[in-house]
């Protein structure tokens, strides 16, 4: 009996926290909310508040006349755990698909015959708010799908840190109250009666797809196939298929690192059984599906005072504001530095010495600013010069401030060479020793590393002959083991990570062919839009001197293995594009093309061998482009005939 008042108080606190959270103005952190739920579950495991999904605004005195739409299938919450052992027990040896858990606002998009006709929030899980008038402004939500299917696509609407800074400035110019953080902003704008066009600053990440008929539901047999399909038409979170406890632990470690640097807010990792037939067998509770689980790291928040703000220059020349704060203990660590993300973010929150701020450390990673609790007497001051080299600064994209002295700024030089060292795998060459090499004027770019002799390294403090010899050997070894992908990744070009270079070098297998690639050719490859292609090629051009110096120093990457050479089938070396609805799942047909030595691409270019489309009169953008380039348009029967040649042979 003594527990009843405490149970009642806990349930009321949870209800209030839910109400404020879904209004976009939470007063407690996610970790504090989870602690309330855990306490109530211990006292009263069957309390109805624990099975609530979302929050019904009407029941809490929501906006009168708001338009509600029923969900065909409830939009449930996810079961969560903070314990690795519990996660592994749930996995139970099954194949699972893992994605980062994005901390945005759940959204449902309904397509009829491929046309977007509805957009609704989660609401209380059974019915949500009609937000189509705002969602149409979200740039990466397609208004039509190539296939004329009746589908519901679910995902997260989220605001990146960079876009949030632009949104803050825009709202400030409109005379609106400046929002405190990205997540609350999304909920706030979805709930506004006017200025729905502010949703142009949001991104939608798709993670689920529900068909309205047997035909649509038969599109996929695994979660992997579903995510592959979503990634063709929507922005989707990265995903990995995992099959062992070791791989799960590795994935969680990697996700922790991503949490610290991601442009989008993330607060854990979501795991799903890959086999969709298992989903059907297990079903759902009133609160969560039994075939999914989210893993979170315990996070703590605390208040502290800003002592000063440092501006740190990256290898790309971007100055990042870091708040030096009064030391505070969070998640077992003493915190004295807190990132303020970028110039526009720090300016918009008016960050300055003397401010009392709330910070959070979630996932045992870099602590982040949450909000200003009390404003001090000082105001935000823009830096006027680079703190490393004293050069002037420029604001290029309304969000970040840059040092333009790329050729002689020590921070950019050291950062660029360190990036090369990591990418090509030179062991034992630390940042401190690299700084000594720069001070001694022995190194000014990566190529200089390969010209170092033992006697050069002996000039450095605390460097004896044994260590100097080992360093020279390690540098020489990296020259022998370098690949074309690691060479290109080591250049540190914006948009040029290993994944991008792997895709490019499948078709352009030598350094010379990569250097001569055009923007049109690059845009024709999977995953490269016109703008990203131009950005990457501009970066490659800017690194011309680095590349020439490396080649002259004997660092010559071998040609990559051609994807076309992977098979000697009837489609060997041929790039095909699929559009429209086919008789089999698209993933299955793409695998057949690859088995015949071909490549299934997403975009039509002059390098495309054939477009596969069952509608000879198709007016899709891919079909139009194929006709304009005189590229053959094959029916599914044409493709099958070509694939059959391999079987006969």
C-alpha positions as CSV (number, residue, x, y, z in Angstrom):
1,X,0.0,0.0,0.0
2,X,2.9,2.4,0.8
3,X,3.9,2.2,-2.8
4,X,0.7,3.7,-4.3
5,X,1.5,7.5,-3.8
6,X,4.9,7.0,-5.3
7,X,3.5,5.0,-8.3
8,X,0.9,7.7,-8.9
9,X,3.6,10.5,-8.7
10,X,5.9,8.6,-11.1
11,X,3.1,8.0,-13.6
12,X,2.2,11.7,-13.5
13,X,5.8,12.7,-14.1
14,X,6.1,10.3,-17.0
15,X,2.8,11.6,-18.6
16,X,4.0,15.2,-18.2
17,X,7.4,14.3,-19.7
18,X,5.7,12.6,-22.7
19,X,3.4,15.6,-23.3
20,X,6.3,18.1,-23.3
21,X,8.5,15.8,-25.4
22,X,6.0,15.4,-28.2
23,X,5.2,19.1,-28.1
24,X,8.9,19.7,-28.8
25,X,9.8,21.3,-25.4
26,X,11.1,18.6,-23.2
27,X,12.2,19.6,-19.7
28,X,14.2,16.4,-18.8
29,X,16.8,14.4,-20.8
30,X,16.1,11.0,-22.4
31,X,18.3,9.4,-19.7
32,X,16.2,11.0,-16.9
33,X,13.0,9.9,-18.6
34,X,14.3,6.3,-19.0
35,X,15.2,6.3,-15.3
36,X,11.6,7.3,-14.4
37,X,10.2,4.5,-16.5
38,X,12.6,2.0,-15.0
39,X,11.6,3.0,-11.5
40,X,7.9,2.7,-12.2
41,X,8.5,-0.7,-13.9
42,X,10.1,-1.9,-10.7
43,X,7.3,-0.8,-8.5
44,X,4.4,-1.6,-10.9
45,X,5.5,-3.7,-13.9
46,X,1.9,-3.7,-15.4
47,X,1.1,0.0,-15.0
48,X,-0.7,1.2,-18.2
49,X,1.5,4.3,-18.6
50,X,4.4,1.8,-19.4
51,X,2.5,0.5,-22.5
52,X,1.7,3.9,-23.9
53,X,3.1,4.7,-27.3
54,X,3.7,8.4,-28.2
55,X,1.2,10.8,-26.7
56,X,-2.4,11.8,-27.6
57,X,-2.3,15.6,-27.8
58,X,-6.2,15.7,-27.7
59,X,-6.3,13.8,-24.5
60,X,-4.0,16.4,-23.0
61,X,-5.9,19.4,-24.2
62,X,-4.3,19.5,-27.7
63,X,-5.0,22.1,-30.3
64,X,-8.8,22.2,-31.1
65,X,-9.7,21.1,-34.6
66,X,-6.4,19.4,-35.3
67,X,-6.6,16.9,-38.1
68,X,-6.0,13.3,-37.0
69,X,-5.5,10.2,-39.3
70,X,-5.7,6.6,-38.2
71,X,-2.6,4.4,-38.7
72,X,-3.4,1.2,-40.7
73,X,-0.8,-0.5,-38.5
74,X,0.1,1.0,-35.1
75,X,3.4,3.0,-35.0
76,X,4.9,1.4,-31.9
77,X,7.8,2.2,-29.7
78,X,10.9,0.0,-29.5
79,X,12.0,-2.3,-26.6
80,X,15.3,-1.0,-25.3
81,X,18.2,-2.3,-23.3
82,X,21.3,-0.8,-21.8
83,X,22.9,-4.3,-21.3
84,X,25.0,-6.1,-23.9
85,X,24.2,-9.5,-22.3
86,X,20.4,-8.8,-22.7
87,X,20.9,-7.8,-26.3
88,X,22.9,-10.9,-27.2
89,X,20.4,-13.2,-25.4
90,X,17.6,-11.6,-27.5
91,X,19.6,-12.1,-30.7
92,X,20.0,-15.8,-29.9
93,X,22.2,-16.6,-32.8
94,X,19.8,-15.2,-35.5
95,X,21.0,-13.1,-38.4
96,X,20.2,-9.5,-37.6
97,X,20.3,-6.1,-39.4
98,X,21.7,-3.2,-37.5
99,X,21.2,0.6,-38.0
100,X,22.1,3.7,-36.0
101,X,19.0,4.9,-34.0
102,X,18.2,8.4,-35.3
103,X,16.8,10.7,-32.6
104,X,14.2,12.6,-34.7
105,X,10.4,12.6,-35.0
106,X,8.6,9.5,-36.4
107,X,6.8,10.1,-39.6
108,X,4.6,8.0,-41.9
109,X,4.4,8.7,-45.7
110,X,1.5,7.1,-47.6
111,X,1.8,6.5,-51.4
112,X,-1.1,5.6,-53.7
113,X,-0.1,4.4,-57.1
114,X,3.3,5.9,-56.4
115,X,2.0,9.3,-55.5
116,X,2.5,10.9,-52.0
117,X,-1.0,11.4,-50.6
118,X,-0.6,11.5,-46.8
119,X,2.0,12.3,-44.2
120,X,1.3,11.8,-40.5
121,X,3.1,11.9,-37.2
122,X,3.2,9.0,-34.8
123,X,0.7,10.7,-32.4
124,X,-0.4,8.1,-29.8
125,X,0.6,5.2,-32.0
126,X,-2.9,4.6,-33.4
127,X,-3.6,8.0,-35.0
128,X,-1.3,10.8,-35.9
129,X,-1.4,14.4,-37.0
130,X,-1.8,15.3,-40.7
131,X,1.4,17.2,-41.6
132,X,1.4,16.7,-45.4
133,X,1.3,20.5,-45.9
134,X,4.7,20.8,-44.1
135,X,6.3,17.6,-45.3
136,X,6.0,18.5,-49.0
137,X,8.8,21.1,-48.3
138,X,11.3,18.4,-47.1
139,X,13.7,18.2,-50.0
140,X,14.6,14.5,-49.9
141,X,11.0,13.2,-49.7
142,X,10.0,12.0,-53.2
143,X,6.5,13.2,-54.2
144,X,6.3,10.3,-56.7
145,X,7.9,6.8,-56.8
146,X,8.9,5.2,-60.1
147,X,6.8,2.1,-59.3
148,X,3.1,2.6,-59.1
149,X,2.6,0.8,-55.8
150,X,0.4,1.5,-52.8
151,X,2.9,1.7,-49.9
152,X,3.5,3.3,-46.5
153,X,7.0,4.4,-45.8
154,X,8.0,5.1,-42.2
155,X,11.0,6.8,-40.9
156,X,12.5,9.7,-38.9
157,X,12.2,13.4,-39.7
158,X,15.4,15.0,-38.4
159,X,17.4,18.3,-38.6
160,X,21.1,18.1,-39.0
161,X,23.4,20.3,-37.0
162,X,24.4,22.3,-40.1
163,X,20.8,22.8,-41.2
164,X,19.8,23.7,-37.7
165,X,22.2,26.6,-37.6
166,X,20.7,27.9,-40.9
167,X,17.2,27.4,-39.6
168,X,18.1,29.3,-36.4
169,X,19.3,32.3,-38.5
170,X,16.2,32.1,-40.7
171,X,13.8,32.0,-37.7
172,X,15.7,34.9,-36.1
173,X,15.3,37.0,-39.2
174,X,11.5,36.2,-39.2
175,X,11.3,37.5,-35.6
176,X,10.5,34.0,-34.1
177,X,11.9,32.6,-30.9
178,X,15.2,30.8,-31.7
179,X,14.9,27.1,-31.0
180,X,17.2,25.5,-28.5
181,X,18.1,22.2,-30.2
182,X,17.4,20.3,-33.5
183,X,15.0,17.6,-32.2
184,X,12.7,20.0,-30.5
185,X,12.6,22.2,-33.6
186,X,11.2,19.5,-35.8
187,X,8.3,18.8,-33.4
188,X,7.7,22.5,-33.0
189,X,7.6,23.3,-36.8
190,X,5.3,20.2,-37.5
191,X,2.9,21.7,-34.9
192,X,2.9,25.2,-36.3
193,X,-0.1,26.7,-38.0
194,X,2.0,28.7,-40.4
195,X,5.5,28.8,-42.0
196,X,5.4,25.1,-42.8
197,X,8.0,25.9,-45.4
198,X,10.6,25.9,-42.6
199,X,10.6,22.1,-43.0
200,X,12.9,22.7,-46.0
201,X,15.7,22.4,-43.4
202,X,14.8,18.8,-42.5
203,X,15.9,15.4,-43.7
204,X,13.8,12.3,-43.8
205,X,15.4,8.9,-43.2
206,X,13.3,5.9,-44.2
207,X,13.6,2.6,-42.2
208,X,10.4,0.7,-42.9
209,X,8.0,0.0,-45.7
210,X,4.5,-1.5,-45.5
211,X,2.6,-2.8,-48.5
212,X,-1.1,-2.5,-48.8
213,X,-1.6,-5.7,-50.8
214,X,-0.1,-9.2,-51.2
215,X,1.9,-8.0,-54.2
216,X,3.6,-5.2,-52.3
217,X,4.2,-7.2,-49.2
218,X,5.9,-9.9,-51.3
219,X,8.5,-7.5,-52.5
220,X,10.8,-8.5,-49.6
221,X,11.7,-11.6,-47.7
222,X,14.4,-10.0,-45.5
223,X,15.0,-6.8,-43.7
224,X,18.1,-6.4,-45.8
225,X,16.1,-6.5,-49.0
226,X,13.7,-3.9,-47.6
227,X,16.5,-1.5,-46.7
228,X,18.2,-2.0,-50.0
229,X,14.9,-1.0,-51.7
230,X,14.3,2.0,-49.5
231,X,17.9,3.2,-50.1
232,X,17.2,3.4,-53.9
233,X,14.4,6.0,-53.5
234,X,14.9,7.5,-50.0
235,X,17.7,8.6,-47.7
236,X,18.1,5.6,-45.5
237,X,20.4,5.1,-42.4
238,X,23.4,2.9,-43.0
239,X,22.8,-0.7,-42.2
240,X,24.8,-3.9,-41.7
241,X,23.9,-7.5,-41.5
242,X,25.5,-9.2,-38.4
243,X,25.7,-12.8,-37.4
244,X,27.9,-13.2,-34.4
245,X,28.3,-11.6,-30.9
246,X,31.8,-10.4,-31.9
247,X,30.4,-8.5,-34.9
248,X,27.7,-7.0,-32.8
249,X,30.2,-5.7,-30.2
250,X,32.4,-4.3,-33.0
251,X,29.3,-2.6,-34.5
252,X,28.4,-1.0,-31.2
253,X,31.9,0.3,-30.8
254,X,31.8,1.8,-34.2
255,X,28.4,3.3,-33.6
256,X,29.7,5.0,-30.4
257,X,32.3,6.7,-32.5
258,X,29.7,7.8,-35.1
259,X,27.5,9.3,-32.3
260,X,30.3,11.8,-31.5
261,X,30.7,13.2,-34.9
262,X,27.4,12.7,-36.8
263,X,25.6,15.6,-38.3
264,X,22.3,14.0,-37.2
265,X,21.4,13.3,-33.7
266,X,21.7,9.6,-32.8
267,X,21.0,7.9,-29.4
268,X,21.7,4.2,-29.9
269,X,21.6,1.3,-32.4
270,X,18.5,-0.6,-33.6
271,X,18.6,-4.3,-34.2
272,X,16.1,-6.3,-36.3
273,X,15.8,-10.0,-37.1
274,X,16.6,-10.1,-40.8
275,X,14.1,-12.9,-41.7
276,X,10.7,-11.2,-42.2
277,X,8.9,-14.5,-41.6
278,X,10.2,-14.4,-38.0
279,X,8.6,-10.9,-37.7
280,X,5.3,-12.4,-38.6
281,X,5.7,-15.3,-36.2
282,X,6.7,-13.2,-33.2
283,X,4.3,-10.3,-33.8
284,X,4.0,-7.3,-31.4
285,X,2.9,-6.3,-27.9
286,X,0.7,-3.2,-27.4
287,X,4.0,-1.3,-26.9
288,X,6.7,-2.7,-29.2
289,X,7.5,-5.3,-31.9
290,X,9.1,-8.4,-30.5
291,X,11.4,-8.7,-33.5
292,X,13.3,-5.4,-32.9
293,X,15.4,-4.1,-30.1
294,X,17.3,-0.8,-29.5
295,X,20.5,-0.7,-27.6
296,X,21.3,2.6,-25.8
297,X,24.2,3.7,-23.7
298,X,23.5,5.3,-20.3
299,X,23.9,9.0,-20.6
300,X,24.2,11.7,-18.0
301,X,23.7,15.4,-18.1
302,X,25.0,18.2,-15.8
303,X,25.2,22.0,-15.5
304,X,28.6,23.7,-15.8
305,X,30.0,27.1,-16.6
306,X,31.9,28.2,-19.7
307,X,35.4,29.5,-18.9
308,X,36.4,30.4,-22.4
309,X,35.8,29.3,-26.1
310,X,38.7,27.9,-28.2
311,X,38.5,27.9,-32.0
312,X,40.3,24.8,-33.3
313,X,41.3,24.5,-36.9
314,X,40.7,21.1,-38.7
315,X,42.7,19.6,-41.6
316,X,40.0,21.0,-43.9
317,X,40.5,24.5,-42.5
318,X,37.2,24.6,-40.6
319,X,37.3,26.3,-37.2
320,X,35.3,24.5,-34.6
321,X,34.3,26.2,-31.4
322,X,35.0,24.3,-28.2
323,X,33.8,25.5,-24.8
324,X,36.3,25.1,-22.1
325,X,34.2,24.5,-19.0
326,X,34.5,24.1,-15.2
327,X,35.4,20.4,-14.9
328,X,32.4,18.2,-14.1
329,X,32.0,14.4,-13.7
330,X,29.8,12.7,-16.4
331,X,29.5,8.9,-17.0
332,X,32.7,8.3,-15.1
333,X,34.8,10.9,-16.8
334,X,36.0,14.4,-15.9
335,X,34.7,16.7,-18.6
336,X,36.4,20.0,-19.3
337,X,35.8,20.5,-23.1
338,X,32.4,20.6,-24.8
339,X,31.8,20.9,-28.6
340,X,29.7,23.8,-29.8
341,X,29.5,22.2,-33.3
342,X,30.1,25.1,-35.7
343,X,30.3,28.9,-36.0
344,X,26.6,29.5,-36.7
345,X,25.5,27.2,-33.8
346,X,27.8,29.0,-31.3
347,X,26.6,32.4,-32.6
348,X,22.9,31.6,-32.5
349,X,23.0,30.3,-28.9
350,X,25.1,33.4,-28.1
351,X,27.7,31.2,-26.3
352,X,30.2,33.2,-24.2
353,X,32.4,32.9,-21.0
354,X,30.3,33.0,-17.9
355,X,27.2,31.2,-19.3
356,X,25.9,28.3,-17.3
357,X,25.1,25.5,-19.8
358,X,23.6,22.0,-19.6
359,X,25.8,19.3,-21.2
360,X,25.2,15.6,-22.0
361,X,27.6,12.7,-22.5
362,X,25.8,9.8,-24.1
363,X,27.4,6.6,-25.3
364,X,30.7,7.3,-23.5
365,X,31.6,9.8,-26.3
366,X,32.3,13.5,-26.8
367,X,30.1,15.6,-24.5
368,X,27.7,18.0,-26.2
369,X,26.0,21.3,-25.4
370,X,22.2,20.9,-24.7
371,X,21.1,24.3,-23.8
372,X,22.0,27.6,-21.9
373,X,20.6,27.5,-18.4
374,X,21.7,31.0,-17.4
375,X,23.1,33.6,-19.6
376,X,26.2,35.4,-18.3
377,X,27.1,39.1,-18.9
378,X,29.3,38.4,-21.9
379,X,28.2,38.0,-25.5
380,X,29.4,35.8,-28.4
381,X,32.5,37.1,-30.1
382,X,33.4,36.0,-33.6
383,X,37.1,35.0,-34.2
384,X,38.9,37.4,-36.5
385,X,42.0,35.2,-37.3
386,X,43.0,31.6,-37.4
387,X,44.2,30.7,-33.9
388,X,46.9,28.5,-35.4
389,X,48.5,30.6,-38.2
390,X,46.9,34.1,-37.7
391,X,45.4,34.2,-41.2
392,X,42.1,35.9,-42.0
393,X,38.9,33.9,-41.9
394,X,35.9,33.6,-44.2
395,X,32.3,32.4,-43.8
396,X,31.6,30.3,-46.9
397,X,28.3,28.5,-46.3
398,X,26.6,30.6,-43.5
399,X,27.4,27.8,-41.1
400,X,31.2,27.2,-40.9
401,X,34.1,29.6,-40.8
402,X,37.3,28.8,-42.6
403,X,41.0,29.5,-42.6
404,X,41.9,29.9,-46.2
405,X,45.7,29.4,-45.7
406,X,45.7,25.7,-46.7
407,X,49.3,25.7,-47.9
408,X,51.0,26.9,-44.7
409,X,48.5,26.7,-41.8
410,X,50.2,24.2,-39.4
411,X,46.9,22.8,-38.2
412,X,45.8,22.0,-41.7
413,X,49.2,20.6,-42.7
414,X,49.5,18.4,-39.6
415,X,45.8,17.3,-39.9
416,X,46.2,16.4,-43.6
417,X,49.5,14.4,-43.1
418,X,48.0,12.6,-40.0
419,X,45.0,11.6,-42.1
420,X,47.4,10.2,-44.7
421,X,49.3,8.3,-42.0
422,X,46.1,6.7,-40.7
423,X,44.7,5.8,-44.1
424,X,47.9,4.1,-45.5
425,X,48.8,2.5,-42.1
426,X,52.2,4.0,-41.0
427,X,52.7,2.7,-37.5
428,X,54.4,4.5,-34.6
429,X,54.4,8.0,-36.3
430,X,52.5,10.1,-33.7
431,X,51.1,13.6,-33.9
432,X,53.7,14.8,-31.5
433,X,56.6,13.4,-33.6
434,X,55.0,14.8,-36.7
435,X,54.9,18.3,-35.1
436,X,58.7,17.9,-34.4
437,X,59.3,17.0,-38.1
438,X,57.4,20.1,-39.2
439,X,59.3,22.3,-36.7
440,X,62.6,20.9,-38.1
441,X,61.3,21.7,-41.6
442,X,61.8,18.0,-42.6
443,X,58.2,17.5,-43.7
444,X,55.6,19.7,-45.3
445,X,53.5,17.2,-47.1
446,X,52.9,13.3,-47.2
447,X,55.5,12.8,-49.9
448,X,58.3,14.2,-47.7
449,X,57.7,11.3,-45.3
450,X,59.1,8.9,-48.0
451,X,62.2,11.0,-48.4
452,X,63.2,10.7,-44.7
453,X,66.4,9.0,-43.7
454,X,67.5,7.6,-40.3
455,X,69.9,10.5,-39.8
456,X,67.0,13.0,-40.3
457,X,64.9,11.4,-37.6
458,X,67.9,11.3,-35.2
459,X,67.6,15.2,-35.1
460,X,64.3,14.9,-33.2
461,X,64.2,15.0,-29.4
462,X,64.2,11.6,-27.6
463,X,64.6,9.7,-30.9
464,X,67.4,7.0,-30.8
465,X,68.7,5.0,-33.8
466,X,66.5,1.9,-33.1
467,X,63.3,4.0,-33.2
468,X,64.5,6.0,-36.2
469,X,65.3,2.9,-38.1
470,X,61.9,1.4,-37.2
471,X,60.0,4.5,-38.4
472,X,61.8,4.5,-41.7
473,X,61.0,0.8,-42.2
474,X,57.3,1.5,-41.3
475,X,57.1,4.3,-43.9
476,X,58.8,2.2,-46.5
477,X,56.4,-0.7,-45.8
478,X,53.4,1.5,-46.3
479,X,54.7,2.3,-49.8
480,X,54.7,-1.4,-50.6
481,X,51.2,-2.2,-49.1
482,X,49.4,0.8,-50.4
483,X,46.2,0.3,-52.5
484,X,44.6,2.6,-54.9
485,X,41.7,3.1,-52.5
486,X,43.9,3.9,-49.5
487,X,46.0,6.3,-51.7
488,X,42.9,8.2,-52.7
489,X,41.4,8.1,-49.2
490,X,44.6,9.4,-47.8
491,X,44.3,12.6,-49.8
492,X,41.5,13.7,-47.4
493,X,39.2,15.1,-50.1
494,X,35.7,16.2,-49.0
495,X,33.2,13.5,-49.9
496,X,36.0,11.1,-50.7
497,X,35.9,8.4,-48.0
498,X,36.9,4.8,-48.6
499,X,33.3,3.8,-49.5
500,X,33.2,6.4,-52.3
501,X,36.6,5.5,-53.7
502,X,35.8,1.8,-53.7
503,X,32.7,2.5,-55.9
504,X,34.7,4.7,-58.2
505,X,37.7,2.3,-58.6
506,X,35.3,-0.5,-59.6
507,X,34.9,1.2,-63.0
508,X,38.1,3.4,-63.0
509,X,40.8,1.0,-62.0
510,X,44.0,3.1,-62.3
511,X,45.1,6.4,-60.7
512,X,45.4,7.9,-64.2
513,X,41.8,7.0,-65.1
514,X,40.5,8.4,-61.8
515,X,42.4,11.7,-62.4
516,X,40.8,12.0,-65.9
517,X,37.2,11.2,-64.9
518,X,34.7,13.8,-65.8
519,X,31.8,15.1,-63.6
520,X,29.3,13.5,-66.0
521,X,31.0,10.2,-65.7
522,X,31.2,10.3,-62.0
523,X,27.5,11.4,-61.6
524,X,26.6,8.3,-63.7
525,X,27.9,6.0,-60.9
526,X,25.7,4.8,-58.1
527,X,25.6,7.2,-55.1
528,X,26.9,10.3,-56.8
529,X,24.7,13.3,-57.6
530,X,25.9,16.1,-59.8
531,X,26.8,18.4,-57.0
532,X,28.7,15.8,-55.0
533,X,30.5,14.7,-58.1
534,X,31.7,18.2,-58.8
535,X,32.7,18.7,-55.1
536,X,34.8,15.6,-55.2
537,X,36.5,16.4,-58.5
538,X,37.3,19.9,-57.3
539,X,39.0,18.4,-54.3
540,X,40.9,16.0,-56.5
541,X,42.1,18.9,-58.6
542,X,43.2,20.8,-55.5
543,X,45.4,17.8,-54.5
544,X,47.3,17.7,-57.8
545,X,50.6,18.8,-56.3
546,X,50.3,16.3,-53.5
547,X,49.6,13.5,-56.0
548,X,52.5,14.5,-58.2
549,X,54.9,14.7,-55.3
550,X,53.9,11.3,-54.0
551,X,54.4,9.7,-57.4
552,X,57.9,11.4,-57.7
553,X,58.7,10.0,-54.2
554,X,58.0,6.5,-55.4
555,X,54.5,6.1,-53.9
556,X,52.7,4.5,-56.9
557,X,49.4,2.7,-56.1
558,X,48.7,-0.5,-58.1
559,X,45.7,-0.6,-60.3
560,X,42.5,-1.8,-58.6
561,X,40.9,-5.1,-59.7
562,X,38.1,-4.3,-62.2
563,X,34.6,-5.3,-61.1
564,X,34.1,-6.2,-64.8
565,X,36.9,-8.8,-64.5
566,X,35.1,-10.5,-61.6
567,X,33.2,-12.7,-64.0
568,X,33.5,-13.7,-67.6
569,X,29.8,-13.9,-68.2
570,X,27.6,-12.6,-71.0
571,X,27.4,-9.1,-69.3
572,X,31.1,-8.9,-68.4
573,X,32.1,-5.3,-68.0
574,X,28.6,-4.0,-68.8
575,X,26.6,-1.5,-66.7
576,X,22.8,-2.0,-66.7
577,X,20.1,0.1,-65.1
578,X,16.7,-1.1,-64.0
579,X,13.5,1.0,-63.9
580,X,9.8,0.1,-63.3
581,X,8.2,-3.0,-61.8
582,X,9.6,-6.4,-62.8
583,X,8.3,-9.9,-62.1
584,X,11.0,-10.7,-59.4
585,X,12.4,-8.6,-56.6
586,X,14.8,-6.0,-58.0
587,X,17.6,-7.2,-55.7
588,X,17.3,-10.7,-57.1
589,X,17.6,-9.4,-60.7
590,X,20.6,-7.2,-59.8
591,X,22.3,-10.3,-58.3
592,X,21.8,-12.2,-61.5
593,X,23.3,-9.3,-63.5
594,X,26.4,-9.3,-61.2
595,X,26.7,-13.1,-61.5
596,X,27.0,-12.6,-65.3
597,X,29.9,-10.2,-64.8
598,X,27.8,-7.0,-65.1
599,X,27.0,-4.2,-62.8
600,X,23.6,-3.0,-61.7
601,X,23.7,0.8,-61.6
602,X,21.1,3.3,-60.4
603,X,21.6,6.2,-62.8
604,X,21.7,6.2,-66.7
605,X,24.8,7.7,-68.2
606,X,26.7,7.3,-71.5
607,X,28.5,4.4,-69.9
608,X,25.2,2.5,-69.5
609,X,25.0,-0.6,-71.7
610,X,21.2,-1.2,-71.5
611,X,18.2,0.0,-69.5
612,X,15.9,-2.8,-68.4
613,X,12.2,-1.8,-68.4
614,X,9.1,-3.8,-69.1
615,X,7.2,-0.7,-70.4
616,X,8.6,0.2,-73.9
617,X,6.7,3.5,-73.8
618,X,7.9,4.4,-70.3
619,X,8.1,8.2,-69.7
620,X,10.3,7.8,-66.6
621,X,13.4,10.1,-66.4
622,X,15.7,7.1,-66.8
623,X,13.9,6.0,-70.0
624,X,14.0,9.5,-71.4
625,X,17.7,9.8,-70.8
626,X,18.4,6.3,-72.3
627,X,16.6,7.3,-75.5
628,X,18.4,10.6,-75.7
629,X,21.8,8.7,-75.4
630,X,20.7,6.0,-77.8
631,X,21.0,3.3,-75.1
632,X,19.1,0.1,-75.8
633,X,16.0,-0.5,-73.7
634,X,15.6,-4.2,-72.9
635,X,12.5,-5.9,-71.7
636,X,12.8,-8.4,-68.8
637,X,12.6,-11.2,-71.5
638,X,15.6,-9.6,-73.3
639,X,17.6,-9.7,-70.1
640,X,16.6,-13.3,-69.3
641,X,17.7,-14.4,-72.8
642,X,21.1,-12.7,-72.2
643,X,21.5,-14.4,-68.8
644,X,20.5,-17.8,-70.3
645,X,23.5,-17.6,-72.6
646,X,25.7,-18.2,-69.5
647,X,23.7,-21.2,-68.4
648,X,23.9,-22.8,-71.9
649,X,27.6,-22.2,-72.1
